[in-house]
Amino acid sequence: MKKIVLAFIFAFFVVSLNAQDELPTAKGNKLINIGTGMLGGSGGVNLTPIHIGFDYFIINNLSLGFDANWIYYLSKDIVGNPHLFSGQAVIDYHFNELMNLPSAWDFYAGVKLGAGYMNTDKALEVNELAYKRGVKFVFNGRVGFRYYFNEKIGVNSEVGILSVSGTKTSGVTFMLGISTKL
């Protein structure tokens, strides 16, 4: 058992050494992010978002980007099976230099702002609940981190607060995904 633990520690150390030497938040870097997650919303509503995003570093430690999401409702208490398709502009500040983090890590905070389209079936429209079809404003404030295994590939995780106008949807989001540098 000791040998397995030592082998695991050694493997992790080797992977860490192979992590990128360049600052991951340098001006001109581009990232694609793909992931999934959960949202605990008001009224016990549970959502599962699926997202794909793009980040471009306009200066060191500041990125602008775009995020596209598909969110569907899992709660059996909500009739109509609402779905939200959205796109948001993203701006993030990366704290790597400020916190003197190793180049394998990327800690960031930012916001996503945009619009989405809520789609439901007729049963929900008749009940006139807070999940009507139409265009919605979407806001998500978040903090997150990435860990790069090498110069191109990393994992990311973030926690945020999501709000969708004209719905009962607001709550804490948790996302997990993969990031790749282009």
Buried (B, 14 or more C-beta within 10 A) or exposed (E): EEEEEEEEEEEEEEBEEEBBEEBBBBEEBEBBBEBEBBBEBEEEBBBEBBBBBBBBBEEBBBBBBBBBBBBBBEEEEBBBBBBBBBBBEBBBEBBBEEEEBEBBBBBBBBBBEBBBEBBBEEEBEEBEBBBBBEEBBBBBBBBBBBBBBEBEEBBBBBBBBBBBBEBBBBBEBBBEBEBEBE
